[in-house]
Amino acid sequence: MAEISWHPFDKGATLGQKGSESGVILRDEEHPLGARITLERDTPYVPFAITCGIYGCMLHTRFFSIESEACSQYEEMKAALSALLLTENEGGPGGCRSFLDGVAEFVEKYP
């Protein structure tokens, strides 16, 4: 199977705009199988926030005080979301229940 890659959300038009956590969007990407991940800086609460979601299923936000940690977690979470989406797309044993368990594990791993 060919690799399915992330691409800039709205062709990059959201970069520099205000994000869902009221910070400035630094990175904003979408997966063709139905997910989005956004990195913001200068939120009212903490210096950095990552918000990600799988369309119609979950929305999850994390907060960071150090930019390098936020950037590395952004990449790690993006890879984990990709794997989760591919698992859902392939079906496989357990079907929907297996996918929802994967979502719960994702949220637990990235609190």
Disulfide bonds with the S-S distance in Angstrom:
none
